[in-house]
């Protein structure tokens, strides 16, 4: 009789355990639970990607500053600047035909210079 009671209670315990496991798994597979799990995973993944992007941006900024310093040293930008201003002579590389000075009727200091090819006069 004791053997029968032992095996009966073992079977009941195994049945309760199996039923609990199956019900828990079924609750995990409901659409709401699957959606919540997917949302949590997406949030975790987004956080990891954001952290990596921030780390990458900081690395880029550090390397950019280091490279700018190297280029500044190579070009001598860190040396003190000569405070004397250069001569202010301007030389045109090409003749500017649109300049009022290129017009033969140009008078220094005149307020208005009439253009013989004014489109609005003839219309």
C-alpha positions as CSV (number, residue, x, y, z in Angstrom):
1,X,0.0,0.0,0.0
2,X,2.8,2.4,0.8
3,X,4.3,1.8,-2.7
4,X,1.0,2.7,-4.4
5,X,0.8,5.9,-2.3
6,X,4.3,6.8,-3.2
7,X,3.9,6.3,-6.9
8,X,0.5,8.1,-6.9
9,X,1.9,11.2,-5.2
10,X,5.0,11.1,-7.5
11,X,2.6,11.1,-10.5
12,X,0.5,13.9,-9.1
13,X,3.6,16.0,-8.4
14,X,5.0,15.3,-12.0
15,X,1.6,16.2,-13.4
16,X,1.4,19.4,-11.5
17,X,4.9,20.3,-12.5
18,X,4.3,19.5,-16.2
19,X,1.0,21.4,-16.2
20,X,2.7,24.4,-14.6
21,X,5.5,24.4,-17.2
22,X,3.1,24.0,-20.1
23,X,0.8,26.8,-18.9
24,X,3.8,29.1,-18.3
25,X,5.0,28.4,-21.9
26,X,1.5,29.0,-23.3
27,X,1.4,32.3,-21.5
28,X,4.8,33.2,-23.1
29,X,3.5,32.4,-26.5
30,X,0.4,34.6,-26.5
31,X,0.4,37.5,-29.0
32,X,0.5,40.1,-26.2
33,X,3.5,38.4,-24.5
34,X,5.3,38.0,-27.8
35,X,4.8,41.7,-28.6
36,X,6.0,42.8,-25.2
37,X,9.1,40.6,-25.5
38,X,9.8,41.9,-29.0
39,X,9.4,45.5,-27.8
40,X,11.8,44.9,-24.8
41,X,14.4,43.3,-27.1
42,X,14.1,46.2,-29.6
43,X,14.6,48.7,-26.7
44,X,17.7,46.8,-25.5
45,X,19.1,46.6,-29.0
46,X,18.4,50.3,-29.6
47,X,20.2,51.2,-26.3
48,X,23.3,49.1,-27.3
49,X,23.4,50.7,-30.8
50,X,23.1,54.2,-29.3
51,X,25.9,53.4,-26.9
52,X,28.1,52.2,-29.7
53,X,27.2,55.2,-31.9
54,X,28.1,57.6,-29.0
55,X,31.4,55.8,-28.5
56,X,32.1,55.9,-32.2
57,X,31.3,59.7,-32.3
58,X,33.6,60.3,-29.4
59,X,36.4,58.4,-31.0
60,X,35.9,60.3,-34.3
61,X,36.0,63.6,-32.4
62,X,39.2,62.7,-30.5
63,X,40.9,61.5,-33.7
64,X,39.8,64.6,-35.6
65,X,41.2,66.9,-32.9
66,X,44.5,64.9,-32.8
67,X,44.8,65.1,-36.6
68,X,44.0,68.8,-36.7
69,X,46.8,69.4,-34.1
70,X,49.2,67.3,-36.3
71,X,48.2,69.3,-39.4
72,X,48.5,72.6,-37.5
73,X,52.0,71.7,-36.3
74,X,53.0,70.6,-39.9
75,X,51.7,73.9,-41.4
76,X,53.2,76.0,-38.6
77,X,49.8,77.4,-37.5
78,X,50.9,77.2,-33.9
79,X,53.7,79.8,-34.4
80,X,53.1,83.4,-33.4
81,X,51.7,85.6,-36.1
82,X,53.6,88.6,-37.4
83,X,51.6,91.7,-36.4
84,X,52.6,93.9,-39.3
85,X,49.9,94.1,-42.0
86,X,50.7,93.5,-45.6
87,X,50.7,96.3,-48.1
88,X,47.2,97.2,-49.3
89,X,48.0,97.3,-53.0
90,X,45.3,95.5,-55.0
91,X,45.9,94.1,-58.4
92,X,43.2,92.7,-60.6
93,X,44.1,89.4,-62.2
94,X,41.5,89.9,-64.9
95,X,39.8,93.0,-66.2
96,X,36.3,93.3,-64.9
97,X,34.1,94.6,-67.8
98,X,31.1,95.0,-65.4
99,X,33.0,97.5,-63.3
100,X,32.0,101.2,-63.6
101,X,35.7,102.0,-64.0
102,X,35.9,100.1,-67.2
103,X,33.3,102.5,-68.7
104,X,34.9,105.4,-70.7
105,X,32.4,107.8,-69.3
106,X,33.3,107.0,-65.7
107,X,33.9,110.0,-63.5
108,X,35.5,109.6,-60.1
109,X,33.0,110.6,-57.4
110,X,29.9,110.7,-59.6
111,X,26.8,109.5,-57.8
112,X,25.1,107.8,-60.8
113,X,26.6,106.4,-64.0
114,X,24.3,106.0,-66.9
115,X,24.9,102.9,-69.0
116,X,24.4,103.3,-72.8
117,X,23.0,99.8,-72.9
118,X,20.3,100.1,-70.3
119,X,17.5,97.7,-71.3
120,X,14.7,99.6,-69.5
121,X,15.1,102.9,-71.5
122,X,14.0,101.6,-74.9
123,X,10.9,99.7,-73.9
